[in-house]
Amino acid sequence: MGEIRDTRALCEAYGVNYDETMERFMGKEKSYLKFLGMLFDDGSLDSLKTALDKNDFEGAFHFAHTLKGLSSNLGLVRMYEQTVVIVESLRTKDTKADYQAMYNVLLQQFEKVKEFYAKMQECVNEQ
């Protein structure tokens, strides 16, 4: 992805609806960045992996549901959509689901969010 210097364009490039998300944060991009940064300290992604590795589907549901809420509130549509897939499979106790594959897709989305966060920091700090 080329250098994008406009926060709105950057959000849209990463699948974040700028208007809807910034409305939640009263138009304060720095506040949004603060909360987005907290996502990386949350620990739910690692806890989800641990729970899935132990076949602790109740625990996995809890952590996936937490990630679903966080990603929704932060406007991270692609990450949210992947957490919905995991949450719904866990909700129905789908024992044939490939949770490892689902987790790997979520992890890829999480890495893209990290990239988005770094670029958003650059954009907001340049303003």
C-alpha positions as YAML, in Angstrom:
chain: A
units: angstrom
residues:
- id: 1
  name: MET
  ca: [0.00, 0.00, 0.00]
- id: 2
  name: GLY
  ca: [1.48, 3.37, -1.02]
- id: 3
  name: GLU
  ca: [1.98, 6.27, 1.34]
- id: 4
  name: ILE
  ca: [-1.36, 7.77, 2.32]
- id: 5
  name: ARG
  ca: [-1.17, 11.02, 4.22]
- id: 6
  name: ASP
  ca: [-4.89, 11.63, 4.77]
- id: 7
  name: THR
  ca: [-6.47, 9.88, 7.76]
- id: 8
  name: ARG
  ca: [-9.85, 9.48, 6.03]
- id: 9
  name: ALA
  ca: [-8.25, 7.84, 3.00]
- id: 10
  name: LEU
  ca: [-6.09, 5.67, 5.23]
- id: 11
  name: CYS
  ca: [-9.13, 4.48, 7.17]
- id: 12
  name: GLU
  ca: [-11.00, 3.68, 3.99]
- id: 13
  name: ALA
  ca: [-7.95, 1.83, 2.58]
- id: 14
  name: TYR
  ca: [-7.96, -0.43, 5.64]
- id: 15
  name: GLY
  ca: [-11.72, -0.98, 5.63]
- id: 16
  name: VAL
  ca: [-12.54, 1.44, 8.44]
- id: 17
  name: ASN
  ca: [-15.59, 3.63, 7.90]
- id: 18
  name: TYR
  ca: [-14.07, 6.97, 8.88]
- id: 19
  name: ASP
  ca: [-17.29, 8.91, 9.49]
- id: 20
  name: GLU
  ca: [-18.98, 6.22, 11.55]
- id: 21
  name: THR
  ca: [-15.88, 5.47, 13.60]
- id: 22
  name: MET
  ca: [-14.90, 9.08, 14.24]
- id: 23
  name: GLU
  ca: [-18.47, 9.82, 15.31]
- id: 24
  name: ARG
  ca: [-17.95, 7.33, 18.16]
- id: 25
  name: PHE
  ca: [-14.84, 9.27, 19.16]
- id: 26
  name: MET
  ca: [-16.42, 12.71, 18.72]
- id: 27
  name: GLY
  ca: [-14.14, 13.41, 15.75]
- id: 28
  name: LYS
  ca: [-11.01, 13.14, 17.89]
- id: 29
  name: GLU
  ca: [-8.47, 11.15, 15.93]
- id: 30
  name: LYS
  ca: [-5.97, 11.20, 18.81]
- id: 31
  name: SER
  ca: [-8.55, 9.66, 21.13]
- id: 32
  name: TYR
  ca: [-9.28, 7.01, 18.52]
- id: 33
  name: LEU
  ca: [-5.56, 6.23, 18.27]
- id: 34
  name: LYS
  ca: [-5.30, 5.94, 22.04]
- id: 35
  name: PHE
  ca: [-8.07, 3.36, 22.15]
- id: 36
  name: LEU
  ca: [-6.81, 1.57, 19.05]
- id: 37
  name: GLY
  ca: [-3.41, 1.25, 20.73]
- id: 38
  name: MET
  ca: [-5.04, -0.37, 23.75]
- id: 39
  name: LEU
  ca: [-6.14, -3.23, 21.52]
- id: 40
  name: PHE
  ca: [-2.54, -4.43, 21.38]
- id: 41
  name: ASP
  ca: [-2.30, -4.59, 25.17]
- id: 42
  name: ASP
  ca: [-5.63, -6.35, 25.62]
- id: 43
  name: GLY
  ca: [-4.36, -9.94, 25.49]
- id: 44
  name: SER
  ca: [-7.60, -11.44, 24.19]
- id: 45
  name: LEU
  ca: [-6.00, -12.61, 20.95]
- id: 46
  name: ASP
  ca: [-3.31, -14.60, 22.79]
- id: 47
  name: SER
  ca: [-5.86, -15.90, 25.26]
- id: 48
  name: LEU
  ca: [-8.10, -17.00, 22.39]
- id: 49
  name: LYS
  ca: [-5.21, -18.97, 20.89]
- id: 50
  name: THR
  ca: [-4.44, -20.61, 24.24]
- id: 51
  name: ALA
  ca: [-8.09, -21.53, 24.80]
- id: 52
  name: LEU
  ca: [-8.42, -22.97, 21.29]
- id: 53
  name: ASP
  ca: [-5.21, -24.99, 21.75]
- id: 54
  name: LYS
  ca: [-6.69, -26.48, 24.92]
- id: 55
  name: ASN
  ca: [-10.10, -27.10, 23.28]
- id: 56
  name: ASP
  ca: [-11.55, -24.77, 25.91]
- id: 57
  name: PHE
  ca: [-14.43, -23.64, 23.73]
- id: 58
  name: GLU
  ca: [-16.20, -21.75, 26.51]
- id: 59
  name: GLY
  ca: [-13.07, -19.71, 27.22]
- id: 60
  name: ALA
  ca: [-12.43, -19.27, 23.51]
- id: 61
  name: PHE
  ca: [-15.97, -17.97, 23.07]
- id: 62
  name: HIS
  ca: [-15.38, -15.38, 25.80]
- id: 63
  name: PHE
  ca: [-12.14, -14.10, 24.24]
- id: 64
  name: ALA
  ca: [-13.51, -14.14, 20.69]
- id: 65
  name: HIS
  ca: [-16.60, -12.26, 21.85]
- id: 66
  name: THR
  ca: [-14.38, -9.65, 23.53]
- id: 67
  name: LEU
  ca: [-12.41, -9.21, 20.30]
- id: 68
  name: LYS
  ca: [-15.66, -8.93, 18.37]
- id: 69
  name: GLY
  ca: [-16.80, -6.05, 20.56]
- id: 70
  name: LEU
  ca: [-13.44, -4.30, 20.47]
- id: 71
  name: SER
  ca: [-13.10, -4.55, 16.72]
- id: 72
  name: SER
  ca: [-16.67, -3.35, 16.23]
- id: 73
  name: ASN
  ca: [-16.23, -0.32, 18.47]
- id: 74
  name: LEU
  ca: [-12.96, 0.57, 16.74]
- id: 75
  name: GLY
  ca: [-14.51, 0.27, 13.28]
- id: 76
  name: LEU
  ca: [-12.16, -2.56, 12.27]
- id: 77
  name: VAL
  ca: [-14.65, -4.13, 9.89]
- id: 78
  name: ARG
  ca: [-12.45, -6.90, 8.47]
- id: 79
  name: MET
  ca: [-11.26, -8.01, 11.89]
- id: 80
  name: TYR
  ca: [-14.83, -7.81, 13.20]
- id: 81
  name: GLU
  ca: [-16.12, -9.98, 10.35]
- id: 82
  name: GLN
  ca: [-13.54, -12.67, 11.14]
- id: 83
  name: THR
  ca: [-14.34, -12.63, 14.84]
- id: 84
  name: VAL
  ca: [-18.02, -13.09, 13.98]
- id: 85
  name: VAL
  ca: [-17.12, -16.27, 12.08]
- id: 86
  name: ILE
  ca: [-15.28, -17.62, 15.12]
- id: 87
  name: VAL
  ca: [-17.88, -16.48, 17.66]
- id: 88
  name: GLU
  ca: [-20.77, -18.02, 15.75]
- id: 89
  name: SER
  ca: [-18.95, -21.34, 15.28]
- id: 90
  name: LEU
  ca: [-18.19, -21.42, 19.00]
- id: 91
  name: ARG
  ca: [-21.73, -20.34, 19.90]
- id: 92
  name: THR
  ca: [-23.15, -23.32, 18.00]
- id: 93
  name: LYS
  ca: [-20.43, -25.59, 19.41]
- id: 94
  name: ASP
  ca: [-19.34, -26.61, 15.92]
- id: 95
  name: THR
  ca: [-16.89, -29.42, 16.66]
- id: 96
  name: LYS
  ca: [-16.00, -29.82, 12.97]
- id: 97
  name: ALA
  ca: [-14.92, -26.21, 12.49]
- id: 98
  name: ASP
  ca: [-11.26, -25.59, 11.69]
- id: 99
  name: TYR
  ca: [-10.63, -23.15, 14.51]
- id: 100
  name: GLN
  ca: [-6.91, -23.01, 13.81]
- id: 101
  name: ALA
  ca: [-7.55, -21.83, 10.26]
- id: 102
  name: MET
  ca: [-10.09, -19.28, 11.52]
- id: 103
  name: TYR
  ca: [-7.61, -18.04, 14.11]
- id: 104
  name: ASN
  ca: [-4.89, -17.72, 11.47]
- id: 105
  name: VAL
  ca: [-7.14, -15.50, 9.34]
- id: 106
  name: LEU
  ca: [-7.92, -13.42, 12.43]
- id: 107
  name: LEU
  ca: [-4.20, -13.15, 13.17]
- id: 108
  name: GLN
  ca: [-3.59, -11.88, 9.63]
- id: 109
  name: GLN
  ca: [-6.27, -9.24, 10.16]
- id: 110
  name: PHE
  ca: [-4.70, -8.30, 13.48]
- id: 111
  name: GLU
  ca: [-1.34, -7.78, 11.77]
- id: 112
  name: LYS
  ca: [-3.03, -5.50, 9.23]
- id: 113
  name: VAL
  ca: [-4.54, -3.54, 12.12]
- id: 114
  name: LYS
  ca: [-1.03, -3.08, 13.56]
- id: 115
  name: GLU
  ca: [0.10, -1.73, 10.20]
- id: 116
  name: PHE
  ca: [-2.94, 0.55, 10.06]
- id: 117
  name: TYR
  ca: [-2.22, 1.80, 13.58]
- id: 118
  name: ALA
  ca: [1.38, 2.70, 12.73]
- id: 119
  name: LYS
  ca: [0.31, 4.57, 9.61]
- id: 120
  name: MET
  ca: [-2.49, 6.36, 11.44]
- id: 121
  name: GLN
  ca: [-0.01, 7.50, 14.08]
- id: 122
  name: GLU
  ca: [2.20, 8.97, 11.35]
- id: 123
  name: CYS
  ca: [-0.74, 10.76, 9.73]
- id: 124
  name: VAL
  ca: [-2.14, 12.19, 12.95]
- id: 125
  name: ASN
  ca: [1.27, 13.27, 14.23]
- id: 126
  name: GLU
  ca: [1.99, 15.09, 10.94]
- id: 127
  name: GLN
  ca: [-1.15, 17.19, 11.33]
...
